[in-house]
Amino acid sequence: MSTTTAAPAACTRPAPAPRGHLWRGLLWLTWRQHRAALISFAALTAVLLAWMAVNAAELSSAIDLCHGPGCAKPVADERAGRIKDAADIAGYQLNLVVFLPAMVGTFLGVPLLAKEYEQRTLLLAWSQDISPQRWLLGKLALLGGFVALLSAALAAECLHVAQLVHLAERRSLFEGTLFQAGGWLPLTLGLAWGTFGVAAGAALRRLLPAFAVVLGAFGTRTWLLEQLRTHLLAPLTRVLPLAPDRTAGPDPLAPVPDELLLDGGKSPFVDAAGHLHPYNEVMSQYCGSIPDGRGDAFFSCLKQQGLVGIQQSYQPAARLGTFHLIENGLNLTVFALSLALAWWLVRRGRTTV
């Protein structure tokens, strides 16, 4: 009697899951792990947008309340008061948007990898049917799209509010918060610092140290740019002849200033030979004792010292877009370098804890 031996079954690997299934699973996982932060940021953005829209409507209404020298004093006073209140609120709103990217990097970017390392879940997550690089880039694409959508909405409203404050308070769009909230900077800042937080979490693998690095780096970046921003391009100079200033306040019909003066109102004086005399030196030694430093007596004093003009250093309005382009480029550079660093750390297989 013959016997037959069955051939051993071929060793087969399970078929990989369809790509659509992987993305659906990754989307569900991203939502499951980050839903608290996503809901919080979405709610905060909605509240901010509504608050900014209401205040912008009030500021626009106050601006349109009265114009020109024929504006009656009671109405002009009401207009000034409403503009001041609405502009102050707008300042708080814009400052909150400017510092929101630090919150994105801290509470959304850092936990993406650092929390996985702390909880020792990366080995399990990366042993499934998706590579570590695809896992990282997939989650970054989903979270980055979410951040980009919210940041774009805030950036658009910030542009509107900054323009209204510019018109209402006659402030240059180069100045402080008006500059930082304009030019779509909130969008590129959100992307840059969210990704920076991911890279910091991947490098340090602990939440608290990564939080400190993100907040410290953001604060340092903000301080440095405040010092360097107006000197990214060489300023222009001009000499204005001395003339008495008899205006009690800004002319409501005069153009709104768009340029930025770099000397803080203390431009050096110029004599007939073209030599410069520092503002503080002239005021302390010669003409600073004249009341208010204004009027014919003040300018007569300056002319007695042989001074004929003031040399101003300034950035012209035409450069505003260039400055925004430079800072957006810096933000996108931070985004690209942080993404490359996070990808490299994951590719190295740093899954041990």
C-alpha positions, 0 to 999 in steps of 0.5 A, spaced: 500 500 500 503 506 497 502 512 501 503 519 499 505 525 503 502 532 502 507 537 500 508 543 505 503 549 504 507 555 501 509 560 506 505 566 504 505 573 507 498 576 508 496 581 502 498 588 504 492 593 506 489 597 501 492 604 501 485 607 502 484 603 508 491 605 511 489 612 510 482 611 513 486 608 519 491 613 520 486 618 520 482 615 525 488 614 529 490 621 529 483 623 531 483 618 537 490 621 539 489 628 538 482 630 538 482 634 545 488 638 542 484 639 535 477 640 538 481 646 543 484 649 537 478 649 533 474 652 538 479 657 540 480 659 532 472 660 532 471 664 538 477 668 535 474 669 529 467 671 531 471 676 536 475 679 531 469 680 526 465 683 531 470 688 533 472 690 526 465 691 525 465 696 531 472 699 529 469 700 521 463 703 524 467 708 528 472 710 523 466 712 518 462 716 524 465 722 522 470 725 517 474 732 515 474 739 519 467 739 519 466 734 524 462 737 530 466 736 537 461 731 540 461 727 534 469 727 534 470 726 541 465 720 540 469 717 534 475 718 538 473 714 544 470 708 540 476 708 536 481 707 542 477 702 545 476 698 539 483 699 537 486 697 544 481 690 543 484 689 536 491 689 539 490 684 544 487 680 539 492 680 534 497 679 540 494 673 541 494 670 534 501 672 534 503 667 539 498 662 537 504 658 533 507 657 540 501 653 543 501 649 536 508 647 537 507 646 544 500 642 545 500 639 538 507 638 535 511 636 541 506 630 543 506 627 536 512 623 537 515 625 544 508 622 547 509 616 543 516 615 546 514 616 553 508 611 553 513 606 549 508 605 544 512 607 538 514 599 537 507 597 537 505 603 532 511 602 527 510 594 527 504 594 523 503 594 516 505 601 515 512 604 515 515 609 520 516 614 515 509 613 512 506 613 519 510 620 520 508 623 514 501 621 514 500 624 521 504 630 519 499 631 513 493 630 516 495 635 522 499 640 518 492 641 513 488 642 520 493 647 522 494 650 515 486 651 515 485 654 521 491 659 520 489 661 514 482 663 516 486 667 522 491 670 517 485 673 513 482 676 518 488 679 521 489 682 515 483 686 515 483 688 522 491 690 521 488 695 516 483 698 520 487 699 526 492 702 520 487 707 518 484 708 525 490 710 529 494 712 523 500 707 525 505 704 520 503 697 518 511 696 519 510 697 526 510 691 531 503 687 532 501 690 525 507 687 521 507 680 525 499 679 524 499 681 516 502 678 510 500 671 512 505 670 517 500 667 522 499 661 516 507 660 515 508 661 523 503 656 525 506 651 520 513 652 522 512 652 529 508 646 529 513 642 525 518 645 530 515 642 536 515 635 532 522 635 531 523 637 538 519 631 541 523 627 536 530 629 538 528 629 546 523 624 546 520 627 553 514 632 553 517 637 558 524 638 555 521 639 548 515 644 551 521 648 554 525 648 548 519 650 543 517 656 548 524 658 549 526 658 541 519 661 540 521 667 545 528 668 542 526 668 535 521 673 537 526 678 540 531 677 535 526 679 529 524 685 533 531 687 534 533 685 526 527 686 522 527 693 520 535 692 518 534 686 514 534 691 508 538 697 508 534 703 510 533 710 506 535 717 509 532 723 507 534 730 510 527 735 512 528 742 513 527 745 519 520 748 520 515 750 525 510 745 527 503 748 529 499 743 528 495 741 535 494 734 532 494 729 526 490 732 520 484 728 518 485 729 511 492 727 511 495 721 508 495 715 513 503 714 514 505 707 511 513 708 512 517 706 518 521 711 522 527 708 525 530 713 530 524 713 534 522 720 533 530 722 535 533 723 528 539 727 528 540 734 526 544 737 520 548 743 520 549 747 513 555 743 512 552 736 512 555 734 519 550 730 524 548 732 531 545 727 535 538 729 538 540 728 545 546 732 545 542 738 542 536 737 546 541 737 553 546 742 551 542 747 547 534 747 546 531 742 551 529 747 556 524 750 551 517 748 553 514 743 549 520 743 544 515 746 539 513 753 536 517 758 533 522 759 539 524 752 539 526 752 531 529 759 532 534 756 537 536 750 533 537 755 527 541 759 532 546 753 533 547 753 525 542 747 524 538 747 518 535 740 518 533 733 520 536 727 517 531 721 518 532 714 517 526 710 514 523 704 511 519 706 505 512 703 504 514 699 498 518 695 502 512 692 506 511 686 502 518 684 501 519 684 509 513 680 509 516 675 504 523 675 507 520 673 514 515 668 510 521 665 507 524 664 514 518 661 517 518 656 511 525 654 512 524 653 519 518 648 517 523 645 512 529 643 516 524 641 522 520 636 517 527 634 515 530 633 522 524 629 524 524 624 518 531 623 519 530 621 526 524 617 525 528 613 519 534 612 523 529 607 527 530 611 534 524 606 537 528 604 543 526 608 549 
